[in-house]
Amino acid sequence: MKKKRGRKLFCTVVARIIDPATGREAGLLYRWNTGATQKEWHHQPITLFRLEPLPEIAPLPVARGD
């Protein structure tokens, strides 16, 4: 039986998708809170690309109500 990951609630950008033919950004790679990744393209999807990882961002502290 496949392990259930949970609901997708939020995601963060983890890498830029670069077209090696032009060197231009073709899209972004997102990581969901479940661990799943998803590519989002600016225009048409491409088959050959390279990923340019973005620096890790420390999680923000949880805001507490007054």
FIKOLZA-1660 file (N, C-alpha, C; in steps of 0.1 Angstrom, whole numbers, plus 5000, padded with zeros to 4 digits):
% residues 66
   i   px   py   pz ch aa at
   1 5008 4988 5000  A  M  N
   1 5000 5000 5000  A  M CA
   1 5009 5012 5000  A  M  C
   2 5005 5022 4992  A  K  N
   2 5013 5035 4991  A  K CA
   2 5011 5043 5003  A  K  C
   3 5022 5049 5008  A  K  N
   3 5022 5057 5020  A  K CA
   3 5015 5071 5016  A  K  C
   4 5006 5075 5025  A  K  N
   4 4999 5088 5022  A  K CA
   4 5007 5099 5027  A  K  C
   5 5009 5109 5019  A  R  N
   5 5018 5121 5022  A  R CA
   5 5011 5132 5030  A  R  C
   6 4998 5133 5028  A  G  N
   6 4991 5144 5035  A  G CA
   6 4987 5154 5024  A  G  C
   7 4981 5165 5029  A  R  N
   7 4976 5175 5020  A  R CA
   7 4986 5185 5016  A  R  C
   8 4986 5190 5004  A  K  N
   8 4995 5201 5000  A  K CA
   8 4989 5214 5005  A  K  C
   9 4996 5220 5014  A  L  N
   9 4992 5233 5020  A  L CA
   9 5000 5245 5016  A  L  C
  10 5013 5243 5014  A  F  N
  10 5021 5254 5010  A  F CA
  10 5033 5249 5003  A  F  C
  11 5040 5257 4995  A  C  N
  11 5052 5253 4988  A  C CA
  11 5062 5265 4988  A  C  C
  12 5075 5261 4985  A  T  N
  12 5085 5271 4984  A  T CA
  12 5093 5268 4971  A  T  C
  13 5099 5279 4965  A  V  N
  13 5107 5277 4953  A  V CA
  13 5121 5272 4958  A  V  C
  14 5125 5261 4951  A  V  N
  14 5138 5255 4955  A  V CA
  14 5148 5256 4944  A  V  C
  15 5144 5259 4931  A  A  N
  15 5153 5259 4920  A  A CA
  15 5147 5267 4908  A  A  C
  16 5156 5273 4900  A  R  N
  16 5152 5279 4888  A  R CA
  16 5155 5268 4877  A  R  C
  17 5146 5268 4867  A  I  N
  17 5147 5259 4856  A  I CA
  17 5153 5267 4844  A  I  C
  18 5165 5263 4840  A  I  N
  18 5172 5271 4830  A  I CA
  18 5173 5263 4817  A  I  C
  19 5170 5270 4806  A  D  N
  19 5171 5265 4792  A  D CA
  19 5186 5266 4788  A  D  C
  20 5193 5254 4787  A  P  N
  20 5207 5255 4784  A  P CA
  20 5210 5261 4770  A  P  C
  21 5201 5260 4761  A  A  N
  21 5203 5266 4747  A  A CA
  21 5204 5281 4748  A  A  C
  22 5196 5288 4756  A  T  N
  22 5196 5302 4757  A  T CA
  22 5201 5308 4770  A  T  C
  23 5202 5300 4780  A  G  N
  23 5207 5304 4793  A  G CA
  23 5196 5312 4801  A  G  C
  24 5184 5312 4796  A  R  N
  24 5173 5320 4802  A  R CA
  24 5165 5311 4811  A  R  C
  25 5158 5317 4821  A  E  N
  25 5150 5310 4830  A  E CA
  25 5137 5306 4823  A  E  C
  26 5134 5293 4823  A  A  N
  26 5122 5287 4816  A  A CA
  26 5111 5284 4826  A  A  C
  27 5114 5284 4839  A  G  N
  27 5104 5281 4849  A  G CA
  27 5110 5280 4863  A  G  C
  28 5102 5275 4872  A  L  N
  28 5106 5273 4886  A  L CA
  28 5102 5259 4891  A  L  C
  29 5110 5254 4900  A  L  N
  29 5108 5241 4907  A  L CA
  29 5103 5244 4921  A  L  C
  30 5091 5239 4925  A  Y  N
  30 5086 5241 4938  A  Y CA
  30 5086 5228 4946  A  Y  C
  31 5088 5230 4959  A  R  N
  31 5087 5218 4968  A  R CA
  31 5075 5221 4978  A  R  C
  32 5066 5211 4978  A  W  N
  32 5054 5213 4987  A  W CA
  32 5057 5208 5001  A  W  C
  33 5049 5211 5010  A  N  N
  33 5051 5207 5024  A  N CA
  33 5051 5192 5026  A  N  C
  34 5045 5185 5016  A  T  N
  34 5045 5170 5016  A  T CA
  34 5058 5164 5011  A  T  C
  35 5067 5172 5005  A  G  N
  35 5080 5167 5000  A  G CA
  35 5079 5165 4985  A  G  C
  36 5067 5166 4979  A  A  N
  36 5066 5165 4965  A  A CA
  36 5071 5177 4958  A  A  C
  37 5076 5175 4946  A  T  N
  37 5081 5187 4938  A  T CA
  37 5072 5188 4926  A  T  C
  38 5072 5201 4921  A  Q  N
  38 5064 5204 4909  A  Q CA
  38 5071 5215 4901  A  Q  C
  39 5071 5212 4887  A  K  N
  39 5077 5222 4878  A  K CA
  39 5066 5231 4873  A  K  C
  40 5069 5244 4873  A  E  N
  40 5059 5254 4867  A  E CA
  40 5067 5262 4857  A  E  C
  41 5062 5262 4845  A  W  N
  41 5068 5268 4833  A  W CA
  41 5063 5282 4831  A  W  C
  42 5072 5291 4826  A  H  N
  42 5068 5305 4823  A  H CA
  42 5060 5305 4810  A  H  C
  43 5064 5297 4800  A  H  N
  43 5057 5296 4787  A  H CA
  43 5055 5281 4784  A  H  C
  44 5061 5276 4773  A  Q  N
  44 5060 5262 4769  A  Q CA
  44 5070 5254 4777  A  Q  C
  45 5066 5242 4781  A  P  N
  45 5076 5233 4788  A  P CA
  45 5087 5229 4778  A  P  C
  46 5099 5226 4783  A  I  N
  46 5110 5222 4775  A  I CA
  46 5115 5208 4781  A  I  C
  47 5121 5200 4772  A  T  N
  47 5125 5187 4776  A  T CA
  47 5140 5186 4782  A  T  C
  48 5148 5195 4776  A  L  N
  48 5162 5196 4781  A  L CA
  48 5164 5208 4789  A  L  C
  49 5167 5207 4802  A  F  N
  49 5169 5218 4810  A  F CA
  49 5179 5215 4821  A  F  C
  50 5184 5225 4828  A  R  N
  50 5192 5223 4840  A  R CA
  50 5186 5231 4852  A  R  C
  51 5188 5226 4864  A  L  N
  51 5183 5232 4876  A  L CA
  51 5194 5240 4882  A  L  C
  52 5190 5252 4886  A  E  N
  52 5199 5261 4894  A  E CA
  52 5193 5262 4908  A  E  C
  53 5198 5255 4918  A  P  N
  53 5193 5255 4931  A  P CA
  53 5194 5269 4937  A  P  C
  54 5183 5273 4945  A  L  N
  54 5183 5285 4952  A  L CA
  54 5188 5283 4966  A  L  C
  55 5194 5293 4973  A  P  N
  55 5198 5291 4986  A  P CA
  55 5187 5288 4996  A  P  C
  56 5189 5279 5005  A  E  N
  56 5179 5275 5015  A  E CA
  56 5176 5288 5024  A  E  C
  57 5163 5289 5026  A  I  N
  57 5158 5301 5035  A  I CA
  57 5154 5295 5048  A  I  C
  58 5159 5301 5059  A  A  N
  58 5155 5296 5072  A  A CA
  58 5140 5298 5074  A  A  C
  59 5133 5288 5080  A  P  N
  59 5119 5290 5083  A  P CA
  59 5116 5302 5091  A  P  C
  60 5105 5309 5088  A  L  N
  60 5101 5321 5096  A  L CA
  60 5095 5316 5109  A  L  C
  61 5097 5324 5120  A  P  N
  61 5091 5321 5133  A  P CA
  61 5076 5322 5132  A  P  C
  62 5069 5314 5139  A  V  N
  62 5054 5314 5140  A  V CA
  62 5050 5326 5147  A  V  C
  63 5041 5334 5141  A  A  N
  63 5035 5346 5147  A  A CA
  63 5025 5342 5158  A  A  C
  64 5026 5349 5169  A  R  N
  64 5017 5346 5180  A  R CA
  64 5007 5358 5181  A  R  C
  65 4994 5355 5183  A  G  N
  65 4984 5365 5185  A  G CA
  65 4985 5372 5198  A  G  C
  66 4982 5385 5199  A  D  N
  66 4983 5392 5212  A  D CA
  66 4969 5392 5218  A  D  C
% end
